[in-house]
Amino acid sequence: MASTSPTVPQEGTKSPAPAHPPPKPSGGIPNLKDRIPKLEPRRRKAEPANPVPIPETPPAPPRPDPATLNFTVPARRILSPKDHQLFLSSPTYTLILSFIFGLSESVVDRPISSVKDTDLSPTVQSILAILDETESLCLDSPPDDQGGSRFGNKTFRVFLDKVKQRAPAWHATLLKDKIPNPTAAASELSTYLCQSFGNRSRIDYGSGHELNFAMWLLCLSQLSLLQPARDSPALVLRVFARYLSVMRRVQSTYYLEPAGSHGVWGLDDYQFLPFLFGASQLAHHAFVTPRAIHQELALEEFGDDFLYLGQVAFVNSTKTVKGLRWHSPMLDDISSARSWGKIEGGMRRMFVSEVLGKLPVMQHFLFGSLIPAAEGMSEPREKDGEEEEEEEGEGGEVEVFDDKEGVRHVHQPSGWGDCCGIKVPSSIAAAEEMRKRGVGEQLRRIPFD
């Protein structure tokens, strides 16, 4: 039988030519046109869609009738995960979202300078006068010399005591001839205001205290002393902006430490709302993009008119290392977003998940008659509204008790387990101490920067 295997050419012999050799161009130059892959324009890959929808602004619930309210000193009611879940499904949760997101929507595309003095209602003017006097109380209470220590200065307690002493008179002016039983209402309102400037025991400050200030404004709105349609832009661009400047003075004077041992969820050591409101301000700005936070000239020129840029400029001024990517990596990451609208949406998600949705933050939240607790939540404990002594914890069943010295503890079987606090030196203190030594403008650069 004949073999069918292919014939192997012998050494020294030529391989048979292909039946149809490729055509050669004239002149013997090879034609590479068909052999080079076709060039296509590079297309940017679409970013993966965020599965979490942007929280919308719910309709504002009807305001209560002040004559029917039983005013009380606000107290903590979220003492367990069950309490927290009841809050998240309550009308009060909707009320807070409506108020905060409504404030954000009221300042879309509006710089601070767009609100004139003639636009301010009498109540807003009274609020600004209170903040002015608060700053004066800070200036009248200079810090003790603590030998260069970067931890909180104890004179802060003197300042807070002065604020608490003046609060009844401030609210008497705000409430005079406007609601029935103003004395009882003043007691409830004063608690939120006094909790807005930091914790007396721990000498710290964070986004929970900032939230208390927003809740103070919400209480005034619940009493119809503020009208959202008329006053919301001024509340953000004049009142909240003034509150920020007062708190920067207080933080720089008393070296307030960040509330808790872990910062404010990675965004900023102290504040949250300037980034939500500030992103709305810049929503459709013609040339200021999210990358502008890296440009010192942009921060200097526009920081006084836009809360987001002003807060970034302040953060830069309080750090001893130069560069957002080193001291504020989350802000650095956010600056790569395509638009301010995406940033504002992200801040809404963060407010829902990282502020209202976090038990370590909300276990300090205070409930009264104007911001009521949900039915079924734990009953208040003594003196919760007057003085909070707890530190942040996370996860698990919350155990609350007082030690022999009367200090309140909040412990969990899991989580950080450091309710009594790991003291964290203030970055503001470090920057201020550098300035005292005459090196405030010489920020350290990372060697490979």
GINORMO-V561606 format. One record per run of one state. SS is the DSSP state (helix for helix, strand for strand, loop for the rest). FROM is the first residue (numbers start at 1). LEN is the number of residues. If there is no record, write none. Layout:
SS_FROM_LEN / SS_FROM_LEN
This chain:
loop_1_25 / helix_26_3 / loop_29_37 / helix_66_3 / loop_69_6 / strand_75_2 / loop_77_4 / helix_81_8 / loop_89_2 / helix_91_16 / loop_107_5 / helix_112_3 / loop_115_2 / helix_117_3 / loop_120_2 / helix_122_18 / loop_140_15 / helix_155_21 / loop_176_6 / helix_182_16 / loop_198_1 / strand_199_1 / loop_200_4 / strand_204_2 / loop_206_1 / helix_207_16 / loop_223_5 / helix_228_27 / loop_255_2 / strand_257_2 / loop_259_5 / strand_264_1 / loop_265_3 / strand_268_1 / loop_269_4 / helix_273_9 / loop_282_8 / helix_290_5 / loop_295_1 / helix_296_7 / loop_303_4 / helix_307_11 / loop_318_3 / strand_321_1 / loop_322_2 / helix_324_4 / loop_328_1 / helix_329_6 / loop_335_5 / helix_340_17 / loop_357_2 / helix_359_4 / loop_363_3 / strand_366_2 / loop_368_30 / strand_398_5 / loop_403_5 / strand_408_5 / loop_413_14 / helix_427_10 / loop_437_7 / strand_444_1 / loop_445_5
